[in-house]
Amino acid sequence: MKLVECVPNFSEGRNQKVLDAIAEAIQGVDGVRLLDVDPGQSTNRTVMTFVGEPESVLEAAYQGIAKAQTLIDMRQHQGAHPRIGATDVCPFIPVSGVTMEDCVQLANQLGVRVGKDLGIPVYLYAEAAKAAERQNLADVRRGEYEGLSERMTAGFKPDYGPANFNAVSGATVIGARQFLIAYNVNLNTRSVKLANEIAFSIREAGRAKRDAQGNIVKNADGTNVMVPGALACVKAVGWYIDEYEQAQVSINLIDYRVTSLHQVFDEVVRVADLLGVRVTGSEIVGLTPLNPILEAGRHYLEKQGLCSGVPESVLVATAVKSLGLSDITKFVPQEKIIEYRVEPKSKLLKNLSLTDFADAVSLDTPAPGGGSVAAAMATLSAGLTSMVANLTFAKKGFEAEQKAMNEIAVAAQSLKHRLMNLVDEDTVAFNACMTARRMPKASDEQKVIREKAIDSANKKATLVPYSVMEKSIEALDLAFAVADRGNPNSISDAGVALVAAQAAAEGAYMNVLINLPGIEDKTFCKSVRENADALINHARSKVESGRQLVFTKLGG
C-alpha cells in the first residue's frame, strides 16, 4: 500500500463553518481519509490530518488550499501561533510504500499548481527546500504575515507563484518531512526534576555544560555550551501529568529511521534505573506508522532469543506489551496505527474466512478466479515455510541454523503479507478490465477512449499475475531452503510449501498468457512473455530438484 500523510495548518480555528467547508473539500477527493481535525481557539489555527494514495493526497491538499483561499482573509486574522498565510504550512509525510523523494516531488507538484492556479506565493521547506536557509520552517516564516510584504520587496522570492505580496492569502509553505511520533514514557515518580534529568540525558540537544562551580559554560557569542545527549533526532522534556499523578518523559521522535521507538524506550529505562526510577509503560500520542511498531516487536523477540519471523499481529502484540503501551489507556492497533485506520475492513478477499473465500470462488462469477487462487496458494506456501523455519529455530541441535532460519522466517512473513494483498489485487485488476469494456462506444472519440482504457486495464491485469509469479518463485526458493536445511520432522511441510509455490507459479503464468493477446503494445507483450517464460522454467527446474530432495529425506 502506497500511503502518504498530509498535515496542512489553516489560519482559522474559531469559525466552524469555514473549517467544515475545508474539511469537506478534502474529504471530497476519492481515496483520501481525513483522520483528524484539531482546531485551536487562542491560536486561531486548525491542523487537519489526512492520508491516502499519493495522487489522491496531492489533489486533496490542493482542494483544501483552494477552499481556504476563498474563505480566509489574512487581513482580518489574529492568533497566538506564528503564521504566514491562509494555508500556513502543508507538509507531505511518507508513511508506507513511498520515499521521501516521492514526497518532495509531491511538494513541488503542489507548489507549481498553487502558485500558478491560485496566485499564492509558495515557499518550499524541510526536505523539499531548494536552499539551506529555507529548511527550517521558522526561518521561512520569520516576520510572519505582517512582515511578508516587506520581505518580498527586499528579495524574498517564492519558489513558485507570483513574486508579489498576496494580501488576502499571504503565502503558503509546502514541504516534505519525516513522520514525527509524539511519544511519552511513564515514570513511577511525581518528580519533574528526575524526568527532566532523563530527558536531558537522552535528547539530541543534551544539556548545558557546567564548570566545577556549577556555572553554565558559555560560548564566545554568549550561547550555552551544550553536552549532547545519547539519541539523535530526539527532542525530550520532563513534565508532570495531574490526570495520571505521575511524571513523564515527553518525547518527539523526529525520525524513527535514525532512532527507533524501542531504542528510545530502552534508553529511558537504562537512564531511569541509574536514578532509581522505574518505567511503568509508555504512550503514543496521536497516530503512528506500522513500521516502528513492527521493528519494536522484532527487537524484543530477538532479545528473548526467539525467532522474529512471526505474523504481523504477533509482532504488534509483542511491541504493545514490551513498550507498555496500554499502561495508562488501552492501545488499540486498529485506532492508533495509520495503515490499519485506512485499510477497508470489509469487501476484501483476504479478510474472508477460508470457507467464505472458497464459497466466493465457487460462484458463477469470473472473479475471484484463478489469479486470486494462485496468489492464495503462494500465500499458504510462504506461511508453511515460515512455520518450518520457526520449528527449526527452536529445535535443539540446530543452533547453527538459527540465524539463517530467522532470516528465512522474516522473509517468508513479508512475502506472505505481499501475496495476501495480491489475492485482492488480481480481482481488482480483472474487474477494471470489465469496467473498461463497458465504456460507451457510440462515437469515434468514445471508441478511442474505450480502447485505450481496455489496453491499460489489460496491461494491469497481466502485471498482477506476473507479480504473483515472481513472488511465488521467491516462495519456492525459500521452501527449498527449509527443505534442505530445516527440521527433518517437518520435511513433509516443506514439501507441501514447495509444490504449493509451484502450483501458484504455474497458475499465475497461465493468467499472464491469457491476457497478452488483448494488449496492443507488442513490445510490452514480448518483454513480459520472455520474462514469464524464464521465470516458469526456473520454477519447474527448482521444484523438480526440491521434490527429489524431499522424497529422498522421506525415504521414498
Backbone torsions as a table, in degrees:
resi	resn	phi	psi	omega
1	MET	NA	124.1	174.4
2	LYS	-87.3	120.8	-173.2
3	LEU	-136.6	126.1	177.2
4	VAL	-122.3	139.0	173.8
5	GLU	-102.4	144.8	175.1
6	CYS	-131.1	135.2	-175.2
7	VAL	-130.2	72.8	177.9
8	PRO	-72.4	143.6	176.9
9	ASN	-111.8	118.0	-177.8
10	PHE	-103.2	141.5	-177.1
11	SER	-83.6	61.3	175.3
12	GLU	-160.2	124.7	179.6
13	GLY	-136.3	7.9	-174.1
14	ARG	-121.3	-27.8	-177.3
15	ASN	-95.8	102.4	-174.5
16	GLN	-64.9	-32.9	179.7
17	LYS	-63.7	-39.2	177.8
18	VAL	-65.5	-45.1	-179.4
19	LEU	-63.8	-40.5	179.0
20	ASP	-63.0	-40.3	-179.2
21	ALA	-66.0	-41.0	178.1
22	ILE	-65.9	-45.0	179.2
23	ALA	-60.8	-39.5	179.4
24	GLU	-64.6	-38.5	178.3
25	ALA	-63.6	-39.5	178.9
26	ILE	-69.7	-46.9	-178.1
27	GLN	-68.2	-18.4	-178.8
28	GLY	-72.9	-8.5	179.2
29	VAL	-89.2	124.7	179.4
30	ASP	-61.0	140.1	176.3
31	GLY	87.3	5.9	-179.7
32	VAL	-113.2	138.7	177.5
33	ARG	-118.7	114.7	176.5
34	LEU	-80.0	113.2	-173.9
35	LEU	-91.2	-31.3	-173.8
36	ASP	-158.2	142.2	172.0
37	VAL	-128.1	115.7	-172.9
38	ASP	-123.1	91.8	-179.4
39	PRO	-84.4	151.8	175.2
40	GLY	-127.3	126.2	-178.6
41	GLN	-69.6	-53.0	-175.6
42	SER	-68.9	-35.7	179.3
43	THR	-79.0	-18.0	-175.4
44	ASN	50.8	53.3	-171.0
45	ARG	-152.5	144.4	179.5
46	THR	-132.5	132.6	176.5
47	VAL	-102.5	122.8	176.3
48	MET	-112.2	137.2	-178.2
49	THR	-121.2	122.6	176.2
50	PHE	-139.4	157.8	-177.3
51	VAL	-137.1	163.5	176.8
52	GLY	164.1	-171.9	175.0
53	GLU	-64.6	149.6	-174.6
54	PRO	-50.4	-47.9	-176.5
55	GLU	-65.4	-38.6	179.6
56	SER	-67.5	-42.0	179.6
57	VAL	-64.6	-39.0	177.6
58	LEU	-60.0	-45.8	-179.9
59	GLU	-65.7	-42.2	-179.4
60	ALA	-64.4	-38.6	178.0
61	ALA	-62.1	-43.7	179.0
62	TYR	-63.0	-44.9	-178.7
63	GLN	-63.3	-38.1	177.4
64	GLY	-64.1	-44.0	179.5
65	ILE	-65.6	-41.7	-179.9
66	ALA	-63.6	-40.5	179.3
67	LYS	-68.2	-40.9	178.4
68	ALA	-61.2	-35.4	179.8
69	GLN	-61.6	-37.1	-177.2
70	THR	-80.4	-18.4	-172.0
71	LEU	-113.6	-16.9	-176.3
72	ILE	-115.3	124.7	178.1
73	ASP	-109.9	109.7	-175.9
74	MET	-66.6	-17.6	178.0
75	ARG	-68.1	-19.7	-179.4
76	GLN	-104.6	-0.5	-170.0
77	HIS	-86.2	135.5	171.6
78	GLN	-139.4	141.0	179.5
79	GLY	-173.8	162.0	-174.3
80	ALA	-77.3	-20.5	-174.5
81	HIS	-89.7	139.9	174.5
82	PRO	-55.9	140.2	180.0
83	ARG	-158.6	155.2	-177.1
84	ILE	-126.9	-12.0	-178.7
85	GLY	-165.3	176.0	-179.6
86	ALA	-59.0	-50.7	163.6
87	THR	-99.4	104.3	-169.9
88	ASP	-72.7	-50.2	-177.0
89	VAL	-145.4	146.0	-177.3
90	CYS	-145.2	91.3	179.8
91	PRO	-93.1	146.6	169.9
92	PHE	-102.9	139.0	-172.3
93	ILE	-133.0	122.2	178.7
94	PRO	-70.3	132.6	178.2
95	VAL	-110.6	-57.8	178.1
96	SER	-153.7	143.4	176.2
97	GLY	73.6	4.1	178.5
98	VAL	-133.6	157.2	-179.6
99	THR	-104.7	169.7	174.0
100	MET	-63.0	-35.5	178.2
101	GLU	-61.8	-37.5	176.6
102	ASP	-60.9	-41.7	-178.8
103	CYS	-70.8	-34.2	174.6
104	VAL	-62.1	-40.9	177.8
105	GLN	-63.6	-40.9	177.1
106	LEU	-61.2	-42.2	179.5
107	ALA	-60.4	-41.8	178.9
108	ASN	-67.9	-41.7	179.2
109	GLN	-62.7	-42.5	178.5
110	LEU	-66.6	-41.7	179.7
111	GLY	-58.9	-43.7	178.6
112	VAL	-60.0	-46.6	-175.1
113	ARG	-69.4	-43.2	179.8
114	VAL	-64.4	-42.8	-180.0
115	GLY	-65.4	-43.2	-175.8
116	LYS	-78.0	-50.1	-172.4
117	ASP	-82.9	-32.2	-176.3
118	LEU	-104.2	-10.9	179.0
119	GLY	68.8	27.4	-179.8
120	ILE	-103.0	127.6	174.4
121	PRO	-61.5	135.7	-177.1
122	VAL	-123.0	129.5	175.4
123	TYR	-114.5	132.9	178.5
124	LEU	-93.2	140.4	-178.0
125	TYR	-136.9	177.1	179.6
126	ALA	56.3	-133.7	-174.9
127	GLU	-65.9	-20.7	-179.2
128	ALA	-89.4	-6.0	-175.7
129	ALA	-58.9	138.2	177.8
130	LYS	-92.1	-5.4	177.5
131	ALA	-144.0	145.3	-175.6
132	ALA	-58.7	-35.3	-176.6
133	GLU	-73.2	-4.6	178.3
134	ARG	-109.9	8.0	179.2
135	GLN	-69.4	-39.0	-178.4
136	ASN	-83.8	123.9	-178.6
137	LEU	-58.2	-39.2	-178.3
138	ALA	-62.2	-34.6	179.1
139	ASP	-69.9	-39.5	178.6
140	VAL	-66.0	-36.7	-173.5
141	ARG	-91.1	4.1	-177.0
142	ARG	-57.3	131.3	-176.9
143	GLY	88.0	-14.6	176.7
144	GLU	55.7	-163.9	-176.5
145	TYR	-60.1	-41.1	-175.3
146	GLU	-64.0	-27.9	-178.9
147	GLY	-100.6	1.8	-172.9
148	LEU	-67.1	-43.2	-178.2
149	SER	-57.8	-46.4	-179.5
150	GLU	-65.0	-40.6	179.8
151	ARG	-64.0	-42.4	-179.0
152	MET	-66.4	-38.1	177.1
153	THR	-63.5	-32.2	-178.1
154	ALA	-85.0	4.0	174.9
155	GLY	112.1	9.6	178.7
156	PHE	-80.5	79.5	-173.3
157	LYS	-78.7	139.1	176.3
158	PRO	-74.5	161.3	176.1
159	ASP	-76.1	-32.0	177.9
160	TYR	-141.5	157.4	176.9
161	GLY	86.7	-179.1	-176.1
162	PRO	-65.6	146.1	179.9
163	ALA	-91.4	17.8	176.7
164	ASN	-117.8	155.2	-173.6
165	PHE	-65.2	131.4	174.5
166	ASN	-102.5	101.8	-171.8
167	ALA	-65.2	-33.7	-176.7
168	VAL	-76.5	-48.3	-172.5
169	SER	-100.9	-13.0	-176.2
170	GLY	67.0	-133.6	178.3
171	ALA	-132.8	164.3	177.3
172	THR	-123.4	134.4	178.4
173	VAL	-102.5	117.9	-176.7
174	ILE	-117.0	140.4	-178.0
175	GLY	-160.2	-168.8	177.4
176	ALA	-140.9	135.3	-179.9
177	ARG	-148.8	167.3	176.3
178	GLN	-74.6	161.3	178.0
179	PHE	-69.4	130.1	178.1
180	LEU	-97.8	121.1	177.7
181	ILE	-98.3	119.0	174.8
182	ALA	-86.5	118.0	-166.9
183	TYR	-139.2	126.9	179.1
184	ASN	-116.9	135.7	177.0
185	VAL	-107.8	128.3	-173.8
186	ASN	-88.2	138.1	-178.1
187	LEU	-119.4	153.1	179.1
188	ASN	-88.3	43.5	-179.8
189	THR	-145.7	156.2	173.7
190	ARG	-96.0	-1.5	-172.0
191	SER	-80.2	112.4	175.3
192	VAL	-67.7	-32.4	179.3
193	LYS	-59.6	-45.8	179.4
194	LEU	-67.6	-39.8	178.4
195	ALA	-62.5	-40.4	177.7
196	ASN	-67.8	-36.4	178.0
197	GLU	-59.1	-41.8	177.3
198	ILE	-67.1	-44.8	-178.8
199	ALA	-59.0	-45.6	-179.3
200	PHE	-63.7	-31.9	-178.3
201	SER	-73.9	-31.6	-174.4
202	ILE	-97.2	-29.0	-171.1
203	ARG	-73.7	151.1	-176.1
204	GLU	-58.9	-41.5	-177.8
205	ALA	-66.2	-24.5	178.0
206	GLY	71.1	-138.5	-176.2
207	ARG	-141.1	163.1	177.7
208	ALA	-68.8	136.8	178.9
209	LYS	-76.6	140.0	178.8
210	ARG	-121.0	149.6	177.9
211	ASP	-85.9	-174.0	-176.0
212	ALA	-62.9	-24.2	179.5
213	GLN	-90.3	-1.2	179.1
214	GLY	89.9	5.5	179.3
215	ASN	-84.2	143.8	178.9
216	ILE	-69.9	131.1	179.8
217	VAL	-82.5	133.9	-176.1
218	LYS	-109.6	149.7	170.2
219	ASN	-78.5	173.1	-179.6
220	ALA	-61.8	-30.1	-179.2
221	ASP	-87.4	4.4	176.7
222	GLY	93.5	-6.8	177.7
223	THR	-79.4	159.9	-179.6
224	ASN	-71.4	140.7	168.9
225	VAL	-78.4	125.8	-175.2
226	MET	-105.7	142.5	172.3
227	VAL	-101.0	111.0	-174.7
228	PRO	-59.3	150.1	175.5
229	GLY	-86.1	-172.8	-170.0
230	ALA	-80.7	-26.7	-167.2
231	LEU	-120.0	126.1	177.1
232	ALA	-73.6	152.4	177.1
233	CYS	58.6	34.3	179.2
234	VAL	-129.1	128.4	170.5
235	LYS	-111.6	142.6	-177.2
236	ALA	-156.1	151.4	175.3
237	VAL	-151.6	153.9	176.3
238	GLY	-96.0	143.6	175.9
239	TRP	-152.9	169.3	179.7
240	TYR	-114.9	134.6	-179.3
241	ILE	-109.4	113.2	-179.3
242	ASP	-57.8	-42.7	-176.6
243	GLU	-59.5	-37.1	-177.2
244	TYR	-93.4	-15.3	-175.9
245	GLU	56.0	42.2	177.5
246	GLN	-158.0	160.8	177.7
247	ALA	-86.8	156.0	175.8
248	GLN	-134.0	156.5	163.9
249	VAL	-97.6	110.2	-178.6
250	SER	-89.9	123.6	-168.8
251	ILE	-126.2	136.7	165.6
252	ASN	-107.6	114.0	178.9
253	LEU	-91.6	101.4	-170.0
254	ILE	-71.0	-36.9	-179.5
255	ASP	-148.3	100.4	-175.8
256	TYR	-70.3	-11.4	174.8
257	ARG	-73.5	-26.6	179.2
258	VAL	-86.9	-50.8	175.4
259	THR	-125.3	118.6	-173.2
260	SER	-80.7	165.3	177.9
261	LEU	-59.0	-44.8	-177.9
262	HIS	-72.0	-28.8	175.2
263	GLN	-65.1	-41.9	177.9
264	VAL	-61.2	-49.5	-177.5
265	PHE	-60.2	-47.8	-177.8
266	ASP	-63.7	-36.8	179.8
267	GLU	-70.2	-38.9	175.7
268	VAL	-62.0	-43.2	177.9
269	VAL	-59.0	-44.3	-177.8
270	ARG	-63.4	-48.4	-177.5
271	VAL	-69.0	-40.0	179.2
272	ALA	-60.2	-40.6	-179.4
273	ASP	-62.1	-36.2	178.1
274	LEU	-64.5	-26.7	-178.7
275	LEU	-96.0	3.2	-179.0
276	GLY	77.7	19.4	-178.6
277	VAL	-106.9	142.3	177.6
278	ARG	-103.6	139.9	171.1
279	VAL	-88.7	126.7	-178.3
280	THR	-98.9	-13.9	-179.0
281	GLY	159.4	-164.5	-179.5
282	SER	-156.3	171.3	178.3
283	GLU	-145.3	144.7	173.5
284	ILE	-100.5	123.1	-180.0
285	VAL	-88.8	123.3	-176.6
286	GLY	80.6	-140.8	-173.9
287	LEU	-111.1	162.7	176.6
288	THR	-137.6	148.1	169.6
289	PRO	-66.1	162.1	-179.8
290	LEU	-70.2	-37.8	-169.7
291	ASN	-56.9	-46.5	179.7
292	PRO	-64.1	-27.2	176.6
293	ILE	-70.6	-43.2	178.3
294	LEU	-63.8	-40.8	178.2
295	GLU	-60.7	-41.2	179.1
296	ALA	-64.8	-41.7	178.5
297	GLY	-59.7	-46.1	178.4
298	ARG	-62.7	-42.0	-178.8
299	HIS	-57.9	-47.4	-175.4
300	TYR	-76.0	-29.4	173.3
301	LEU	-66.0	-43.1	179.5
302	GLU	-66.0	-35.4	176.1
303	LYS	-62.9	-29.4	178.4
304	GLN	-84.4	0.1	-178.7
305	GLY	76.2	22.2	-178.6
306	LEU	-105.9	159.9	177.8
307	CYS	-71.1	134.7	-179.0
308	SER	-96.7	2.9	176.8
309	GLY	-86.0	70.5	-176.5
310	VAL	-123.8	167.3	-180.0
311	PRO	-58.0	154.5	-179.0
312	GLU	-54.9	-40.9	-178.6
313	SER	-62.1	-33.8	179.0
314	VAL	-71.9	-39.8	177.2
315	LEU	-61.8	-43.2	179.7
316	VAL	-63.6	-46.6	-179.6
317	ALA	-61.9	-38.9	178.2
318	THR	-64.2	-42.7	179.4
319	ALA	-64.7	-44.5	-179.1
320	VAL	-60.6	-43.9	-179.1
321	LYS	-70.4	-43.8	-175.2
322	SER	-69.4	-36.4	179.3
323	LEU	-86.1	-5.3	-178.9
324	GLY	62.2	40.1	-174.0
325	LEU	-71.1	-13.7	177.3
326	SER	-105.0	19.4	-177.2
327	ASP	-61.6	-42.3	-176.5
328	ILE	-104.4	-52.7	175.1
329	THR	-128.7	148.9	-175.6
330	LYS	-64.0	129.5	177.1
331	PHE	-86.6	113.7	-179.9
332	VAL	-106.3	107.6	-175.3
333	PRO	-53.8	-38.3	-177.9
334	GLN	-66.9	-17.7	179.0
335	GLU	-102.4	-26.9	-172.2
336	LYS	-101.8	-19.7	-177.7
337	ILE	-100.3	124.2	-171.4
338	ILE	-56.3	-49.1	-176.6
339	GLU	-59.3	-33.9	179.4
340	TYR	-75.2	-30.8	179.2
341	ARG	-66.1	-34.4	-173.6
342	VAL	-97.5	-11.8	-178.6
343	GLU	-73.1	130.8	176.5
344	PRO	-59.1	138.4	-177.7
345	LYS	-95.4	-5.7	-179.2
346	SER	-139.6	169.2	176.8
347	LYS	67.9	7.2	174.5
348	LEU	-97.7	133.5	179.7
349	LEU	-61.7	-36.7	-176.8
350	LYS	-67.2	-17.3	178.8
351	ASN	-90.9	-3.6	179.5
352	LEU	-77.4	154.7	170.0
353	SER	-69.5	164.5	178.9
354	LEU	-58.9	-40.9	178.9
355	THR	-62.9	-46.5	-178.4
356	ASP	-66.4	-36.0	177.6
357	PHE	-65.1	-45.7	178.4
358	ALA	-61.6	-39.1	177.9
359	ASP	-64.1	-42.1	-179.7
360	ALA	-62.9	-39.2	178.9
361	VAL	-66.3	-34.1	-171.6
362	SER	-80.0	-7.1	-176.8
363	LEU	-76.9	169.1	-177.8
364	ASP	-84.4	47.8	175.5
365	THR	-125.2	145.7	-175.8
366	PRO	-73.1	-13.4	179.5
367	ALA	-140.2	138.4	2.2
368	PRO	-69.5	143.5	-178.3
369	GLY	-132.3	-145.6	-173.6
370	GLY	-60.5	-34.5	-179.9
371	GLY	-65.4	-44.9	178.6
372	SER	-67.2	-37.8	178.7
373	VAL	-65.8	-39.1	176.9
374	ALA	-60.4	-44.6	178.5
375	ALA	-63.3	-37.6	179.2
376	ALA	-66.2	-39.6	177.9
377	MET	-63.4	-41.7	178.3
378	ALA	-65.5	-35.1	176.8
379	THR	-60.7	-45.1	179.5
380	LEU	-66.4	-35.7	176.4
381	SER	-59.9	-48.2	179.5
382	ALA	-62.7	-37.9	177.6
383	GLY	-62.8	-43.3	178.1
384	LEU	-64.1	-40.6	178.5
385	THR	-61.1	-43.0	177.5
386	SER	-61.5	-39.7	178.9
387	MET	-60.8	-47.0	-179.7
388	VAL	-63.3	-41.0	178.8
389	ALA	-62.7	-42.2	178.1
390	ASN	-63.8	-41.5	179.6
391	LEU	-67.2	-34.6	177.2
392	THR	-70.3	-41.9	179.6
393	PHE	-54.8	-40.2	-174.7
394	ALA	-88.7	-5.7	-173.4
395	LYS	-84.2	132.5	177.3
396	LYS	-63.0	137.1	-178.6
397	GLY	95.3	-8.7	179.7
398	PHE	-112.8	25.4	-178.1
399	GLU	-58.0	-34.4	-178.5
400	ALA	-67.3	-19.2	-178.5
401	GLU	-97.4	-0.2	-172.8
402	GLN	-59.9	-45.4	-178.2
403	LYS	-61.3	-45.8	-179.3
404	ALA	-65.2	-41.8	-178.5
405	MET	-67.9	-35.5	176.4
406	ASN	-63.5	-43.4	179.7
407	GLU	-63.8	-41.5	179.2
408	ILE	-64.9	-43.7	-179.3
409	ALA	-63.1	-42.8	178.4
410	VAL	-62.6	-45.1	179.6
411	ALA	-63.5	-40.2	-179.4
412	ALA	-66.6	-38.1	177.8
413	GLN	-65.6	-41.6	177.6
414	SER	-63.0	-42.8	179.1
415	LEU	-64.6	-41.7	177.8
416	LYS	-58.0	-43.5	-179.5
417	HIS	-63.5	-45.4	-179.5
418	ARG	-65.5	-42.9	-179.3
419	LEU	-65.7	-35.5	178.2
420	MET	-60.8	-39.3	177.6
421	ASN	-68.0	-32.9	179.4
422	LEU	-67.5	-22.8	174.3
423	VAL	-56.1	-44.7	179.3
424	ASP	-78.6	-38.1	-176.9
425	GLU	-62.0	-34.2	179.0
426	ASP	-65.3	-43.4	178.9
427	THR	-66.9	-40.4	177.6
428	VAL	-60.7	-43.0	-179.5
429	ALA	-64.0	-41.2	178.0
430	PHE	-63.4	-44.8	-179.9
431	ASN	-62.0	-34.0	177.7
432	ALA	-65.1	-34.8	176.2
433	CYS	-63.6	-43.6	179.8
434	MET	-64.9	-38.8	178.7
435	THR	-63.7	-42.3	179.6
436	ALA	-63.3	-39.4	-179.0
437	ARG	-68.7	-21.7	179.4
438	ARG	-88.6	1.1	179.8
439	MET	-67.0	150.9	-178.4
440	PRO	-63.9	149.8	-179.8
441	LYS	-141.9	35.2	-177.6
442	ALA	-74.0	-34.7	-178.1
443	SER	-113.2	166.0	177.9
444	ASP	-61.9	-39.6	179.1
445	GLU	-62.9	-43.6	178.7
446	GLN	-64.2	-36.4	179.3
447	LYS	-64.1	-41.6	178.8
448	VAL	-63.5	-46.3	179.4
449	ILE	-61.5	-42.7	-179.4
450	ARG	-64.0	-44.4	-178.6
451	GLU	-63.3	-40.1	177.7
452	LYS	-64.4	-41.0	179.2
453	ALA	-65.1	-40.7	178.7
454	ILE	-64.0	-44.8	-179.5
455	ASP	-62.5	-43.2	178.8
456	SER	-63.5	-43.1	180.0
457	ALA	-66.2	-38.5	178.5
458	ASN	-65.0	-36.9	176.3
459	LYS	-62.7	-45.3	179.1
460	LYS	-62.6	-41.6	-179.6
461	ALA	-67.9	-18.4	175.5
462	THR	-86.4	-40.9	-175.7
463	LEU	-71.4	-28.2	178.3
464	VAL	-65.8	-53.4	176.8
465	PRO	-64.6	-27.6	174.2
466	TYR	-62.2	-41.0	175.4
467	SER	-63.6	-38.3	177.1
468	VAL	-61.8	-40.1	176.1
469	MET	-57.4	-51.2	-178.7
470	GLU	-58.1	-46.5	-177.7
471	LYS	-70.8	-33.0	178.2
472	SER	-64.5	-37.7	179.5
473	ILE	-72.1	-34.3	171.8
474	GLU	-61.3	-41.8	178.1
475	ALA	-63.9	-39.0	178.8
476	LEU	-63.2	-44.2	179.2
477	ASP	-63.3	-40.5	178.3
478	LEU	-67.4	-38.8	178.4
479	ALA	-64.1	-39.9	176.7
480	PHE	-60.2	-40.8	-178.6
481	ALA	-62.2	-42.8	-179.5
482	VAL	-76.2	-27.0	174.1
483	ALA	-66.1	-37.0	-177.6
484	ASP	-77.1	-41.3	-170.5
485	ARG	-118.1	-1.6	-172.1
486	GLY	-88.5	-178.2	179.3
487	ASN	-56.2	117.6	-177.3
488	PRO	-62.9	-22.8	177.8
489	ASN	-68.3	-14.5	-179.4
490	SER	-111.8	21.0	-175.6
491	ILE	-63.6	-34.2	178.8
492	SER	-67.2	-35.3	176.8
493	ASP	-65.2	-41.0	176.6
494	ALA	-63.6	-36.9	178.2
495	GLY	-64.7	-42.9	177.2
496	VAL	-62.8	-39.7	177.6
497	ALA	-60.3	-40.2	178.4
498	LEU	-61.2	-54.2	-174.1
499	VAL	-72.0	-28.5	176.0
500	ALA	-66.4	-41.4	178.0
501	ALA	-65.7	-39.3	177.5
502	GLN	-63.3	-44.7	178.5
503	ALA	-61.8	-39.2	178.8
504	ALA	-63.7	-43.5	179.8
505	ALA	-63.9	-43.4	178.9
506	GLU	-63.3	-43.5	179.9
507	GLY	-64.3	-42.1	178.5
508	ALA	-65.8	-37.6	177.5
509	TYR	-58.8	-44.9	178.0
510	MET	-59.9	-38.5	-179.2
511	ASN	-72.5	-27.8	172.8
512	VAL	-67.0	-48.4	-175.5
513	LEU	-62.7	-38.7	-175.1
514	ILE	-69.8	-22.1	-178.3
515	ASN	-89.6	-23.0	-174.2
516	LEU	-60.6	-40.9	-178.4
517	PRO	-61.5	-22.2	-178.7
518	GLY	-87.1	7.0	-176.6
519	ILE	-108.7	129.1	-177.4
520	GLU	-76.0	-30.2	-176.1
521	ASP	-74.3	96.1	-174.1
522	LYS	-72.4	-26.6	175.0
523	THR	-64.9	-43.5	175.8
524	PHE	-59.7	-47.1	-177.8
525	CYS	-61.4	-44.0	-178.8
526	LYS	-62.5	-44.1	-179.1
527	SER	-65.0	-46.1	-179.4
528	VAL	-64.1	-43.8	-178.6
529	ARG	-62.0	-44.8	-179.9
530	GLU	-62.7	-44.6	-179.8
531	ASN	-67.6	-39.7	179.4
532	ALA	-65.4	-40.0	177.5
533	ASP	-61.6	-42.1	179.3
534	ALA	-64.3	-40.2	179.8
535	LEU	-65.0	-45.7	-176.1
536	ILE	-69.3	-33.8	176.2
537	ASN	-64.5	-40.1	175.8
538	HIS	-62.1	-44.3	-178.7
539	ALA	-62.0	-44.3	-178.6
540	ARG	-64.8	-39.6	177.7
541	SER	-67.4	-43.8	-177.3
542	LYS	-65.5	-42.8	-176.5
543	VAL	-68.9	-32.9	178.6
544	GLU	-66.2	-42.2	175.8
545	SER	-63.5	-39.5	-179.9
546	GLY	-66.4	-41.0	178.8
547	ARG	-62.4	-43.2	178.5
548	GLN	-61.5	-42.5	178.7
549	LEU	-61.6	-45.9	-177.9
550	VAL	-64.4	-48.5	-176.9
551	PHE	-68.4	-29.6	174.6
552	THR	-64.5	-43.7	179.9
553	LYS	-70.5	-27.4	177.2
554	LEU	-78.9	-10.9	178.8
555	GLY	82.5	20.5	-178.0
556	GLY	-121.9	NA	NA
